[in-house]
Amino acid sequence: MKPPIAKRIPHPHELHGDVREDDFYWLRDRTNPEVIHYLEEENRYYDEIMRPLEKQTELIYQSMLDRVPDSEVKVPVQHGPYFYYSRLDKNKQYPIYARKQATSRDLLPKVPEEVVLDLNELAKDGEYLSVTMQRMSTDHNRLAYLENRDGTDRYTIHVKDMKTGELLSDRIPDVFLYGSMEWSRCGEYIFYITVDKSQRPYQLWRHRLGSDVENDQLIFEEKDITFTLSMYKSLSGKFIFVHSRSKTTSEIRMIDADSPLSPLQLLDGRREGLEYDVEHWGDELLILTNEGAPNFQLLRCPLGDLDSRVKVAPYNEDHYLQAMYPFRDALLIFGRENGLTQIWVLREGELQRIEWDEPLYTVSILSDQSYETAEVLIQYESLLTPKTTYGLNLLTGEKQLLQVAPVSGEYDRSRFRQEQLWAIAEDGAKVPMNIVYQEGALRSGPAPLILYAYGSYGANSDPHFDPYRIPLLEKGIIWVTVQVRGGSEMGRSWYEDGKMQNKRNTFTDFIAAAKYLIEQGYTTSSKMAARGGSAGGLLVGAVANMAGELFQVIVPAVPFVDVVTTMLDATIPLTTLEWDEWGNPQNRDDYFYMKSYSPYDNVEAKDYPHMYVTTGLNDPRVAYWEPAKWVARLRAVKTDDNVLVLKTNMGAGHFGASGRFNHLKEAAACYAFILNKLGVATE
């Protein structure tokens, strides 16, 4: 079967005296039967290309299934009279959320389980299911949860009666997928945030349980199209904080959870470039702000005098503070130092860091813990250490090992190595890389290598343990994650140096890492693959144009590749929210800078690596037409005979198929393609 060739219909874009030809613009119209036909033809071509790799795909899939534990049970977290947890059985697609009623952790083995929510019962064969947020009422008698079945960001609130197991009549549509739902303390009201036509979360509503949704009250509307709304309840349960936020500015209002009919109270009004977060601790509010402190500092103010601000601890520019966890007996701070996640405990006015044994690791504080707890649960992992849960005694500072996540199949960590490497970027910046491989992988010289990065929105790519990566490592694959600028691994400035007019640093950092790995003998261009998803798909798409010769294969997943066209269309979901990240092409300088790296606008008549591109028809974040147009242009222009495939999930969105086995099947097919092009045997 020959690859599909999309027809070309001239559609020039003219702006700032410049013309961009867009012959595949017609692919935007999903109501056009020709568009669906073209996507289905691409899927048929994908199936044809992958048919010879069916055996390899199945072998990889089975090797991943072998790594699925018989049961995965999260460490129970105490809330009031209950301990809450989730478990995932080996033969199940989705987790089961459950609880046990007990006064202490020691009694849990003797207590019967009560199922809170079984997603497997909600799921339908072959259909998409996503359940994101779950919120239990203060009396533990009602569960509110968000459900979606089409892959968009529009979710529906359902409320379950925990005594009867039945769903209440309350059903609230068009709620954003996260940070969008909280109970009042009395359990009579639910606050929620809905999305507009572009799926931007913008309206805060109050719903009285048992009443008609049409009678719900609009509490606040965020009218600035560059801002979004979100909310969360304080650890104490006393307040609900409502965030208006852009990429550079924030503004917070609060609701007294004990007085749900009271008006919103504004804390600090928005000022361009000022970002802050708020928490409640005792009779004070804690404020984490970047005002006068690029890496954020911690302040406090009495509840009775919100204009009074006092430093909690001295500012340290080497500490990038990102979140606060005020418990009754201690205050914990989460952030970054030396490129790694860190946790500090406030003691006598100083932040004292919790120490760990390995040189590379990731730590986090588990969410939804009780304010009154004396034992805070901390999760730890590295490239070699499975997810490990510790209980931190807030009074003594001692750590108790509670659980190590099971790894099915043989796993001897002494057979593997992890390293931190540093590449030198074009401008001299040192770019960190995390690398993991099986001992002996380099014994015969350069090895096959997968290079991954994300590099946008300040999101971090931290070292983590992945049991499904083990089969690849056992085949001699080296896995490298490069922490390019655009993330915030090295602090806030690392993010600022990889956005807007500095965005090209993200791509050149990745290229510098690839060149370093070749120069140091880890791999060669004929043995290296590049992977990235969403904004990371933009990254590897830009790299395909800028330095495609460094790679044998490139895998852009749901890639953001038509940057200028998307950023010019305010009707597309999330576009207006992105202007502070990428720039607004209505501005001449932003336009030409974005055009200089946009993958779609820079396709050339030259050779490209093998490419495996994915998208979702219902994706609200990166519309399907971006990768579809890009692939069509690549087919029309590129000069090589390398394989280029486009796989469109016709029933899902940005995150691909739902259900873990479906995820593993998608991953196995992708890896089969990569290994085949790198010349790695799968048997």
N, C-alpha and C positions, 0 to 999 in steps of 0.2 A: 504494500500500500504506500502510495506517495503521500508526503505531508500535505495537509490542506493549505491552499493558497487563498487568502481572503481577498475579495475584490477591493479595488481602490476607487474611492470617490473623493475628488479634491475638496478639501475643507481647510483653507488657509486661515490661520489666526494672525491678526495684525494688532500690534501694540507697541508703543514707544518707537515707532518708525521701523519696526522689525516684523518680519513675516515668518511664521512657523507653519510648515506644511503638515497636515494631519489627515492623510488619506484614509485612515482607519477609524476616524471619529464616529462613523456610523455604528460601530460595535457597542456604543453606549446604550442603544435602545433595546432593552431586553424584551419589549413587547413586539419587536420585529421578529417574525418567525425565522428569517434568514440568520439573525444573530444566534438564536438558540441552535439552529441547524449547524452553524459554523462551530460553536462550542462542542456540540455532540460529535462532529467530525473530528475535532481535535482529540476528544476522548477516545474515539475509535482508533485513531492513529496511535495514541498513547498505549491502548490495549495491544495493538499490533506490535509495537516496539517492545513492550514488556513481556509478550508471550514467550519468547525464548528464555526469559529470566524467571519464569514461573517456579521452576525447581529451586533456584537460588533464593527467590523471595520466600518460598515456603520453608527452606532450611533456616534462613535468618529468623523468620517468624517463630518457628519452633524453638530455636535457641533462646529467643526472648521469652517465650512461654515457659521454658524451663526455669527461668529466673523469677517467675511469679510465685511468691510464697503461698503456702496453703491458706494462711490467714494473716492479714495485716491489721493489727489493732493499735490505734493511737492511745497514748497515755491519757487516762481520764483526767479531766479538769474539773475541779470542784466549784460548784455554784450553789450556795444555800444548802438545801438538804440533799442535793444530787451531785453525782459525778457524771459529766458528759464526755462522750468519746465517739469515734467512728471506727468501723471495721470494714474490711474489704476481703471477701472470701475468694478463693482461687478461681472459682467457676463463675464469678459474678462480674458484670460489666461495670456496675456502679457501687458506690459505698452505701453502707447502712449506718444511719446515725442512731445512737442509743444512749441510755442513761441507766444508772443504778442509784438507788437511795441508800446512803450510808453516812455515818458520822466521821469515818476516817478511811484512808486508802487501804489500810490493813484489812478491813472488813469486806472489801469488794469481791474477793473470790467466793464468798459465801452468800452473796446477794443476787437475786434473779435480775435478769436484764429486761428492760422495757424499751421497745423500739420506738424511737421518736419519729424517724422518717426513713423509709426504705425506697431509695430511688429506683431500684429494680422493679418494684411494683408499679411505679409511675411510668416507666419506660415502655415503649411499644416497639416491637421488632422492626428493625430497619429504619426507624425514625429518630430524629434528633431530639435530645433532651439536655437541658442545662438547668441546674438549680444552683444558684449562687449564694445569696444571703439567707440565713436562718436566724430568727430572733425569737427567743422565748420570753413570754410575759413574766413580770416580776414574781407572780405567784406560781409560776411553772405549770400553769394549767392550759395555756394556749401557745401554739407555735405559728408564727407568721413566716412564710418563706416565699422566695421569688423563683418563678418557673418560666422557661422559654422553650419553644419547640420549633423555631425556624432559623436560629442562628443570628438574629438581629440583636440590637441592644434594648428592645422593647420587651419587658418582662411583666408578668402578672403576679400580684400578691394573692396567695391563698392562706387561709387561717384554719388550723387543725385544732380540734378540741382533744386534749390529751387524755381526758377521762373516757370519752366515748370512741375516740379514733376517727370521728366523722369530720368532714370539712364543713365549716360554717358557710352561710350564704354570702358572706363578704368576699368579693372578688374584684380586685382593683387592677385595671390594665394600664399599659403604657408607662410602667415604672422603669427607671434606669437600672442597669444590671448590678450595680454595687454602690455602696455608700448612700443608700436611698430609702432606708426604712428603719424606724425605731418606735418602740412602745413608750407611752407615758408610764409613769411609775404605778399608777392605779390600774393599768391594764384596760382602760375603757377607750383609749384613743391610740390610733396608729398615725404617725407622721410619715409622709412619703414624698418622693420627688419624681415628677413625670418629665417626659421628654417632648420636645417640639417636633416639627415635621422633619428636621434634619437629624433627629435623635440626640439633640443636645439636652442634657438635664438642666431644667430652668425654672420649674415651678414647685414650691413647697406647699403641700396640702395637709389638712388634718381630717381624719376620718373617725367618726364615732362608731364603735363596734356595734353591728346589728342594724345600722342605718343604711339608707340607700346611698350609693356612691355619688349620685347626682346632687346630693345635698352636702357633699364634702366642702370644706371651707378652704379657699386659697389664702395662704398665710403670707407668702412672699413670692415675687417673681423677679428673676434675674434678667434684665432687659438688654444688657450689654452682650452682644453676640460673640464676643471674644472671651466671655466668662462662662463657667459652669457652676452648678450647685451640687453640693454633697453634704452629708451629715454623719455624725457619729455620736454615741453616748459616752460620757465620761466614765472612766473605770469605776468611779464611786456610784454611778447611776443617778447622780443628782441633776446633771445638766445634759441637754442635747445641744451640740454645737453645729451650727449651720454655716458651711463654707461657701462663699463666692470666690472663685479662683480662676485666674488666667495662668499662663505659663510663667509670669513674672510678678504677679501681684495677688494679694489675698485680702479678704475682708470677712470677719466672723461675727455672727450673731448667736445668741444663746437662748434656749428655752429652759425654764425651770420644769424639770420632769415631774415634780410634785404639783405643779400648777399649770396643766396643759392648755388652759384657756387664756393664760396671761400672754401679753404681747412679746414679740422678739425684743431682745436687748442687744444693741450694737456695742461691740468692744472698740476696736480701732477702725476708723474709716479707711477706705482704700486710698493708697498713695502709690503711684507708679514705682515699681521695683521693690516695694516693701512686702515681704512674705512673713507670715507668722502662723503658729499653731498654738492651741490653748488646751489645757487640762485643768482638772479640779483636784486640789489636795488639801484636806482639812478645811480651814476657813479661808483659804487663799486660792487664787488662780495662778497657774504656772504658764508662762509665755515663752515659746521658743521663737526667736526672731532674728532676721538678718540685718536689722537696723544697726548700722555701725559695726557689723560683724559678718563678713561674707560667708563664713562657715557656721554661722548661727551661734547665739548665746542664750543662756537661760535666765529669765527674770521671773519675779513673782509680784503679786499685788493682792491686798486684802479684798475680799468680796464686797466690803463696804466702801472701798475707795479704789475704783478701777483705774484711776489716773495715776496712782502711785506705783512706781516701778523700782524694784531693788534687785541687784544681781544676786543670783543664787550661788554661783561659782565663778571664778575668774575666767575670762575668755582666753581660749587657747586656739590659735590659728591652725594648729596641726590636728585639731579635733573637729571633724565635720559632724555636728549634732543633727540628728534627723527625726527622733521620736522620743516622747516621754512616757514613762510607765509609773505613775504615782500609786503605790500601794499604801495601805494603812501604816505599815511599819518601816517603809523605806522607799526611796525614789530611785528608779533605774532609768538610765538614759541609753538609747541606742544610737549608734553612728558609725563613723569610719575613721581609721587612722592607718597610715602606711599601706593604703590600698586594700585593707581588710576590714570586715565588719567587726565592731567592738561593742561591748556592754560595759557601762560604768555604773558604779553605785555611789550615791552622794553620801559622804561621811565627813562630818565636821567642816562643811563648807568647801570640800574638795571632791572632784570626781576621781574615784579610784577604779582603775580598769581591772576587769576579771581576766585572769591569765589562762592560756591554753598551751598545750604541749607541742602541737604541730606548727610548722612555719607557715602553712597554708590551711585556711579553714574558713567556714562561714558559721556565724552564730546568730540566733534570733530569739526574741522573747515570744512565746506562744500567745496568740490572741485569746480574747474572751475569758481571761482569768478573773477570779474574784478579787475585789478590792481588799477584802479582809484576810486574804490568804497569808500564811506565814511562810509558805513554800512556793516560790515562783518557778514555773517550768521554763527551761531554756533548751532550745534545740541546737545541736552542734553537728557539723558534718565537714568532710573534706573530700578531695578527689578519691581518697582511699578509705575513708571512714564512713560507714553507713550512718544514716540519720540516728542521732543518739540524743536521748532526752535526759536532762539532769534536773533535779530538784534543788534549787538554791535556797538555803535557809537565810531569811532576811535578817535574822538577829545575830547569827554566828558567822555568816558568810561561807559556810561549808557547802560543798556540792555533793549530792548523792546521785549516783547513777541509777536511773529508773528503768531505762529500756534502750536496747540497740535494735534498730529495725532489722527484721530477719532478711537474710539474703539466701534465696533458694539456690540449690546447686552448689558446686564446689567454688569456694572463694577463699584464696589464700593471699592476703594483702601483701605478704612479703614478696610475692612474685611481680608486684607492680611498683612503679616509681612515679612520684609527682615532683614537679619542679616549678619554680618561678623564674622566667626569663625576661630580659628587657631588650627591646629593639630601640634603635635610635631613629626618631622621626626626621622628616626633612628639615624641620626648624630646630632640631637638637633635643626635643622633648624625649624623655625616656618612657617608652610605652610598655606596660607590664603584660605578660602572657602567663597563663596557667597551663601546664602541660602534664598529661598523664599517658603512660604507656606500659606495656608488659616488659619485664626485664628480658633483655636479649633482642628486643625489636630492632636495635641499631647495630647488632653484631655483624651483619653482612653489608653494612653501609646504609645509605639513605633509605628511609622507609615510607610506605604510603601514609598520608597524613590528611586529616580533616581539620580545616581552620574555620573557626566560628567566631562571630562577633555580632553585636547589636548596635550600640553606640548612639542612642538618641534619648531625648526626654530626661536625661539624668539617670536613666535606669541602669542598674548594675548587672554585670555578668560575673557572679561570684563562684568560687569553686564549690561544686556540689557532687555528691555521690549519685551515680545513676547505674543501677544494676543491669539495665538493658544495654548499657554501653560495654559491659564486660565481654560479650561475644565478639564485638569488633576489636577490642584490645587483644583478645586471644588470637585473632587472625593477623596480628602484627600492626594494626592501625595505631598511629599516634594521634591523640586528640588534643587540640590546642584551642583555648579560648583567649582571644586577644582583647584586652580592655581598652579599646580605642577611646579617643576623646569624643564627647557627646554623652557618654555615661558620666557618673560622678564617683568612680572608684577611687580617684586620687583627690577628691574634694570638690567643692562647688566650682572652682575655676576650671576643673577638667571638663565639666559640663559646658560652661560658658565658652570654652575654647573649641567646642565641637558643634555649635549651633549658629544659626543666622549666617552672617558673613564669614564665619569661621568653619562652616560645615565641611569644606573640603579636607580639613584636618582629619575627620573621621575616615575618609577614604585613603588618604595618604598614610595614615597610621597603619591601616590594615595592609597596605602594599609594603610598607617598611617591615612589618612583621613577617610577611611571606618571603621577602628577600633575605631577611636575617636567617630564617629557618633553612633556606636553600644554602646560604653562604656557610652556615655552621654544620652542614652535612646531615641535618635531620631528615631532609626530603629533597625531591627535585620537582621541577614544574610538571613533569610527566606523571608524578605520583601524588600530586596535591589537589585536594578538592576544597572549595569554599562554600560555606553554608551561612544563610542568614534569613530571617523571617520578618515580614512587615517592614519597619524602618531598617531592619537588618537586611531585608531583601533589596531595598534601595541601595544599601551599602555594597552588597556584592554585585548588584546590577551596574552601579557606577564603576566598580572595579573591573567588570567585564569589558567596559569601554576603555578604561584608562590603562589597564595592565592585564588583560585577559590572557596574555601569553604566559603568565606565571602559573596558570592552573590548567589541569587536564579536564576538570569538570566543575561547574558552578551550579548550586542549588538555591535559587531564590524562592522562598515560600511566601505566598500572599504578598508579593513585593509592591512597594509604593514607588512606581517607576515613571509615572507621568506627572511629575511634580508641578510644573508650571500650569498646565491645564487644570489640574485639580485645585491648586491654590487660587486660581482665578474664579472658581465657581462656588459662590457662597451658598448655593442650594445643596451642595453635596454634604452629607453628614460629617461633622467635625472640622470642616475646612476652616471656618472662622476662628476656631480654637487654636489652629496651628500657626497662625501668622507670627506669633511670638517665638515659635520654634524654628520655622524655615524662612520667614519673611513674607511680605505681602507683595506679589508681583505687580500690583498696581503702581508700586513705587519703582522707578526706572532702575535704580541700583540693585534692588532685590530681584527684579525680573531677570536681568542679565546674569547675575550671580547664580541664581537657581538654574537658569537655562544652561549654564556652563557645565553642570554636572548631572542634570536630569537624564536618566538612562534612555528614555524614549527619544528625547531630542538629540541624543549624541550617538545613535546607532550609525556605524560606518560600514562602508564596503571593504571589509577585512575579515580575517579568520577569527572565529570565536570558539571557546571551549565547548565541550558537550554541556548541555543545559537541561535541567529538570525543573520546570516551573509549575507552581500550584496556585490555585485560587478557589474561591467559594462564591457561588452565584448570589448568595444572600449576604455577602460581607458588607457591613455598614462602615467599616474602617478603611479598607482599601477596596474600592469597587472592582468587580471582576474585570471590567473593561480595561483597566490599566495593564495588567499582565497580558490580557488578550491582544490589545493593540500592540504592545511591545513585541510579543512573539510574532505577530503578523508582520511587523516591520523587519524584525530580524530575519525571518524567512525570505523576505523580498530583497534584502540587501546583503546579507553576509556571504562570504566567498568560499567558505569551507564546506566539507561534507559531514561535519560532526553532527551528532544527534541533538535535536531540539524538540522537547515535548512539552505540552501544556495539559495538565490534569485539572479539570474543573469539577469540584464537588457541587453537584446540582441541587443538593438539599441541605447545605450547611453554610456557615459564614466564616468569619475570620479565624476561628480556632479549629477548623476542620471537623472531622467526624466526632460524635460523642461516644462515650463508652471506651474503656481502656483497651479492650481487645481490638476495636476498630482503629484506635490510635496506633496500636502496635502493628497492625496490618499495613497502615499507611506508611509508618516508619520503615518497616521491613522492605517494602517496595522501593522506597527512596534509597535505602542502603544497598539494595541489590544493584540498582542502577550505578551508584557511586563505585562500589567494589568492582563491578564489571569494567567500568571505564578506567579504573586504576590498575586493573590486571590482577586483582586479589582473588584467589580461589575461595569459594564459600564452603566447599565440602571439607 
